[in-house]
Amino acid sequence: MDDMALEARSRAGNKFKDGLNCSESILHAFNEMMNNPLNPESLKMATGFGGGLGHAGCMCGALTGSVMILGLLKGRLDPTQSREPGYDAAHDFHDRFSNENGGTCCRVLNPHEFDSPEHLRRCLKLTGGTAKLLMEFIQEKDLVDSEFAWTV
């Protein structure tokens, strides 16, 4: 396993253990590894994605946090730019996540009572595993050599 993938898994897992939700953990860990291109205020965007969109149990927060990172890498700033690179990256990672985990829905991936010890263990595993999967995806797609100064 690559050092960067291990580091991503470790950082995201530790952030989750420290009390951030799954989506926040992914966003914070990758922001650090990319040398903090997002300001602290913008990191707040991930909060509502935890619990499958604020306890709705829908799309896994680790997946939505990953898509935010992919948007940072492949997104656009204005409508004259193509949206397809961002859409393609999100779609491809969605499919990889779904194949790896057997779905994308929070309540399916983690059927335990919210905040129970079993729930937290499962979310920790999903968050760390998703961070690893995302870093492997980023490396495979040659996105590490983008405009950001990646650190391990």
Residue, then its C-alpha position, 0 to 999 in steps of 0.5 A: m500500500d502506498d504511503m500517501a494512501l496510508e497517510a490519508r487513511s490514518r489522518a481521516g481516521n484520527k480526525f473521526k476519532d477526535g470528533l469530526n464527522c465522516s465528511e468533515s474528516i475526509l475534507h480536513a485530512f485531504n485539505e492538510m495533505m494538499n497544504n491547506p488550500l481551503n481556509p478554515e471557514s470553508l471547511k464548515m461546508a462538510t458538517g451537514f453532510g455527516g450522517g447521510l445529510g444531517h442524519a437523513g441516512c442518505m448519501c454517505g458523508a465519507l463519499t460526499g466529502s470525497v466528492m468535495i475534494l475531487g471538485l477541488l481538484k477537477g471542478r470549475l470556477d465559471p460556466t465557460q469551463s467544462r463541467e465534465p472533468g468534475y462530473d467524470a471524477a465524481h461519477d467514477f469515484h461514486d462507482r468505485f465507492s459503491n463497488e467497494n462498500g456495496g452501496t452509497c446510502c449511510r443507513v445501508l452501509n451502517p445500520h447501527e443506532f446512530d452514535s452507538p459504539e457499533h455505529l462509531r466503529r463502522c463509521l471509523k472503518l468507512t471513513g478511513g477506508t474511503a480516505k485510502l480509496l480516494m487517495e488511490f483514485i487520485q493517484e491513479k488519475d494523476l491528480v496528485d501532481s496538480e496545482f497543490a503541494w501535497t504533503v505526507 
